[in-house]
Amino acid sequence: MPEFLKNHHVVAAITETNATQVNITGGQSGDWISMKGYQKLQFLILTEAWAAGTSAITLQQATNIAGGSAKALTYAKHWVSTTYPSEAAPLWVQTAGTLTLPNTANQAYLIEVDADSLDADNGFDCVQIVFGTPGANADYLQCPAILSEPRYGGLESQMVDPVAN
């Protein structure tokens, strides 16, 4: 097994019938992802065809993958790739504040969530990404979620399923 997969679990944060990209026209909420078995969660947002408009990105936290007791989860920074989709080595710039996707195609963004930022005292351990509507445009993206720093040793047999837990 590749070393990366021993310590990371990759899932689709947002899905649609089109397996390669998601049309966020009208806004779109991602799937709930459990962080019970992981310390870090990164949302990698890759914009594709982008007709017009902007999309505010928010995060929600909940007590289960059904979205129980959902409430806002704030994040104070994100990263923007200044070289995507170039074949040059990616250059990521940390940016303060929440993310609003601009009216620009073919961009890459990263939002990282630390499990310590969740309201664990009240049983919150699940996270969802929400894309605000960019308007009545055909705007497409992909958003894999990468869970890392497994809490149970990183052994494949002990990794927790983040979408069924």
N, C-alpha and C positions, 0 to 999 in steps of 0.2 A: 504494500500500500504506500502511495506517495506520502512523504513527510507532512505536507500541507494538510492532507485529509485526516491525519492522525490527531490533529489539534484544531481542526476547523469543521464546521458543519455548514453547508451552503444550501439555502432554500430560496424559492421564488417568493419575494415579499409581496408581489402583486401579480395576479394571473388573470388571464382572459382566454377565450377560446383560441385566439391566435397565439400560438406558442412562442413566437419570436418577439413580439412587441405588444404593448398595451396602449390602446387609445384612451387618453384621459379626458376627452371631451366631456364636459359636464361634471368633472371631478371623479375621483376614484379612491376608495379606501382599500388598503392592503389587507392581507391575511394577518391574523393575530399570531405572534411568535412568542413562545415561552422561553424565558431566560433562566428557568430553574436550574439547568445544568451548565450554564455558561456565565462568565463575567462580562464579556463584551459582545456587542452586536453592532455590525456596520451595515448601513444601507448604502449600496453603490447605485447611484442613479445615472443612467446613460440615456441622454435624450437622443432622439432620432429625428425623423421628419417633424418639423415644427412650423405649423401654418401661421400662427400669430397668437398673441395673448401671453399672459404670465400665469404661473401657478404657485400659490403659497404652499409650502410643505409644513405640515404639523405632525406631531407625534402624540399618540394616546397610550395610556397604560391601563391595564385591567387586571382583575384577579384570576382570570382563566382565559382559555383560548376562544371562548364564546363571547368575550367582550364584557364580562361581568363587572359592574360598577365602574365602567370606563370614565377616565378623566384625563385632562391634558398632562402631557409630560414635556417640560421645557428643555430646550437645548440651547446653549449659548454660543456654539461655534460649529462650523462645518468646513469642509475643504473643497476647493475647486481646482480642477486640472486645467492648467494653462496650455497644455500641449495636445490634449485628446482631440481628434483621433489620429494625430500624427504618429508615425512609427518611432519618433524620437523618444528618449527616456522621459517618462511622465514627470511633470513638475507640479506638485500639489501645493497650493497656497491656503493657509488657514485663514478663515474669515470669521469675524465676530458676528453674532446675531443669528436670527433664524434665516432660512433659505426661501427665496422666491425664485423659481425658475424663470429666467428671462426669455424674451422672444428670440431665442437662438437655437438652431439645430446643432446636433453633434457635439454635445458638451458632456463632461463627467463631473459628478459631485459625490461627496462622501459625508454621511452623518454617522457619528459614532455614539452609541449609548453604553454607559457603564451601568451594570446592575445596581451599583450603590446609589444611582440617581433615582431609582424607583422607590415608591412608598412601600417598602418591604414590611414595615411594622404593621401595616394594615392588609398584608397579603397580596400586594401588587407585584406580579412577576412576568406579565405579558406585555408586549409592545406591538403597536400597529402604526404604519406610516400612512398618512392621508395626503392626497394630492388635491389641492383646490382646483376649481374649474378654470381653465384658461379661456373660456368662452366657447362659442360654437365653432370651434376649429378642429381639424383632424391633427391632433398633437400626440406623438407617439414616444414611448420610452420603454426601457427595461429597468428592473430594479431587483437584482439579487440581494439577498440578505446573508451576511457571513457572520456566523457565531464563532467566537474564539475564547480561549482561556477556559477550557472545560474544567468544571469543578471536581470531576471524579477521575482525574489522572490521565485523561486523553486516550484511554484505551477504547478502541472501536466498540467492543462489546459493552462498555459502560456509558457510551455517549447517549444522552437523552434526546429523544425525538422532539424537536422544538415546535412542531405543528400538530402533534397528537397528544401532547402532555397537558 
